């Protein structure tokens, strides 16, 4: 193996290790987020509030798109991601309503 190939393999390993750490952070962050949204769902159910809040959801999507642009992330991807997360949260909230 050449020095350049060895260096490339080392860099690849380092990048993959960083990706693995970031994936773990994402999973634990999502778990923490869902703990809070589940509390919100139970609170909404106890007080007979609707499981969805379209105004809040729209403002959160706008906020996340802005943050994505600031972070040099595709805002369309951020919107799709948050839309998916919101749909899952609403599904959980509807479960508490039943």
Secondary structure, 3 states (H helix, E strand, C coil): CCHHHHHHHHHHHHHHHHHHHHHHHHHHHHHHHHHHHHHHHHHHHHCCCCCCCHHHHHHHHHHHHHHHHHCCCCHHHHHHHHHHHHHHHHHHHHHHHC
